Amino acid sequence: MAVIQQGVRLNYGDESFQFGDLYVPTDEERHPVVVLIHGGFWRATYDLSLMTKLAQDLVGRGIAAWNIEYRRVGNSGGGWPGTLLDVASATDYLTTIADTYRLDLQRVVAIGHSAGGHLAFWLATRGKSEQAGAPLVLRGVVSLAGVVDLEQVWELGLGNDAVVELLDGSPDEVSERYKAASPFEHLPLGVEQVLIHGTEDDIVPIVVSQEYADRARQLGDTVKLIKLVGGNHFVVIDPASLAWGRAVAEIQRLLH
């Protein structure tokens, strides 16, 4: 299948980091879409290039990939609430470009790695908020070693207190921000969720995904936790790995 290997860079907003790279198969069909959200503990040091190879892999399988950038801690306007608002705007921008690029908005899945996993799952909380307007409806969300419970992330001190930088305070200082931004606090989400996590992850320990999945199931959500025995934090974003193959299988199941 012929594809756009380099992607088309599109701006979903006026700020310098409000853009994404769209990869679309070149046939005339309407294609399902995966929103790719990179990690890096929400910091400006890391960018969407972390997910480029995954985008290229997905488009080669006939799936459109929207690899988004967003303002991060260290960028003007990044952190609370700009980081989250950018991810929401980037996702909803698909409604603007759907006809031009033949995108099937009935089949959209968001997937994120590490802090991107948090942002992907946060997208699924928007339908529950009266202030959310009419966000794009997702078929499912996938977390790759994601930080899906922000208060637990704070308790564990992950990323040298990265969540304190994101939300500009601890849970005691800005409790309303943790409640608004943490997927764990919005359970049940009412959207199918998949968590994929390596058992030897020393950056985001698997207990984060395990405890989230347990709570989500208790509250009635459909959740799958895939434990990658011996897997580290980055194997899930290696397109040549068996771990990514597991992720692709889940994406295809959610989309179809």
N, C-alpha and C positions, 0 to 999 in steps of 0.2 A: 504494500500500500504506500503510495506517495504521500509524504507529509511535509509540513513546514518544520524543518529541523531546528532552525534558530528561533522560532517563535516570532510573534508580532508584538512589539512593545506598545502598550496602550496606557494612556493616563486616565485614571478614574477620578482624579481630583486635580486641583491647581498647585498643591504643594510638591516639592521636589521628590519626595519619596512615595507619592501616591500614584503608583504605576504597577503594571504587571506584564508578564510575558505570556501570550496566548499561543498555544500549539493546537492546530486543528488538522485532522485528516483532510485531504484535498478532494475526496469524492463529494457527491451531491447530497448525501444523506444528512439528516440531522443527527448530531452526536451527543451522547451523554457527556457530562462535564465533571471533572475532579478539580476542586479548589485546593491548591497546594500551599501550605503555610509553613514557612521555615521557622526554626528555633533559634537558640542562642541566648536564652534567658532574657528575652525582650530587649537586648542591648544592641546599640548601633554597630558594634564590632562585626556582626554577622549579617549576611544578606541573602537574597533569594537565590543566589548561585548554588547554595546548599541543596536546592531541590531541582536544579536544571536537568540533571541526568534522569531523575524520576519522571519529569515532564516528558522528556524525549522517549522514555520507555513506554509511557502510557499512550502517547499519540501513535506510536508504532503498533499499538494493540487496538486502534480504532476509537480511542477515547480522547476527547478534547481535554486539555490540561490548562488551567489558569493559575500560573505561578505568580503569587502576589508579593509585592513589597509593601511596607508600611512604616510609618514613623516609629522609631524605637527610642528607648532611653538613651540620651546623648544627642538625639536629633531635636531640633526646634519643634515643639508640639508633640513630642513623643512621651510615653508614659501614660499616666491617667489624665483624662480619658482618651487622649488622641490615638494611642495604639489600638485600642479596641474599636473605636469609631472608624478608623481606617480599614480594619479588616471587615467590618460590616459594610462599609461603602464599596469596597472592592468586590465583595461577594454580590451585593445587590446590583452592581454595575453590569453584571451578566444580563440583566433584563434589558439594558440599553443596547447591547451588542448581539443579542441572541439571533436576530434575523439576519444580520450582516454576515455572521460567521456560522450560521446553521447549527445553533446550539439547542439541545433539547432540555428545556428548563424543568421538565417533569422528572428528569433523572440527573440530579446534582448531588454529589457527595463531597464533603469537606474532610481533608486529611492533613494532620499537622504533626511535626516532630518536636518533642521536648516542649518548649514554651509554645511552639506552634500547635501542639496537641491541646494545650489549654485553650488557645484561641479558636481552634476548630470546634471544640465542645462548647465554648461560650457562644458561638454562633447559634448553636441549637437551643440555647436558652431564650433567644430573643422573641420567639413566638409566644412566650408566657408573659411578656412585659407589656403593660398597657401603653408604655411610652415608645414601644419599638416600631410603631407604624405597621407596615405590611412587608416584613422581611421576606426574602426569597426562601421558599420552603425546601429543606434538605431531605433527601431520601435516607440519609444516614451520616454518621460521623465516625472517623477512624483516628485513634490516637496512637502514635508511634513513640513509646516511652514518654508519654505526656505528663505534664504537671497539672493534673486535673482537680486537685484540691489545694487551693492557695493557702489556707490556714495551716495545713499539714506541711506544705512547702516551707512556710515560715518557721514552723516548729523544728523542722529538720535543718534549717539554715542553708538550704540548697542554693548553689550558685553564689555563695558569699552574700546571702540575704538579697538576692536579686528581686524578690517580690516586694521587698520594702522600697526598692528603687522604683519599681513599676507603679506602686500605689501610693508612694510617698508617705509611708508610715507602717507601723505594726498593726495587728488586729485590734489591739487596745486603743490605738490612736485614731484609726480610720476604719472602724468596724463596718460601716455602711459600704465602703468600697470593696472590702473582701466579700461581703454578701452579694453585692451586685456583680462582681467580676468572676467569682469562683463557680464553675459548673457544679461542684459538689453541693453548694448551697441552694441550687435550683432543682435538685432532684425531686421527683422524677421528671425527665426531660420530654418523654413522650416521642422520642426519636430513637431508632435503633443505633446502638453504639458498639464499637469494636475497639478493644484495647490490646495492643501488641507490645510486649515488653520482655527484654532479656533478663534472665535470672542473675546474670553477673554484671548488671548495670551499676557502676559505682558513681554515676553522676546524678541520676534520678533512680533511686532504688525501686524495685518492683512492688514493694509494699504500697506505694502510692496508687498504682493501678489496681492492686488486689483489694484494698479497702474501699476504693471508689466503686469497683464492680460489685462487691458484696452489698454495699448500701443501695446502689441503683437497683439491684435485683430485689432486695427487700421491699422497695417502694414500687415495684411493678414494672420497671423498665426492661426492655429486651436488650441484654448486654452479653457480649462474648469477650472473654479474656483469653488471649493466646500467649502462653508462656514459652519463650524461646530459651530452651535449656542451653546454658553456656554463653548466651548472647550478651554483648555489651551495648553501650548506649548508641553506637553509630551503625551497627550492622543493619538496622532497619531502614537506613537511607542509602545502602549500597545496592544499586540496581542489579548487581551480579549475584547477590546473596539469596539463599533460600528464604531468609526472613522477608525480603521484599517480595518474593514470590508468594508467600503467605498473605502479605498485605494486598497484592494484586488480586488474588482469589477472592478476598473479602470485598474489595471494591467492586469487582465484577458481579458478585452475588447481590450486593446492595443496589447496584444500578439496574440489574435485569430481573 
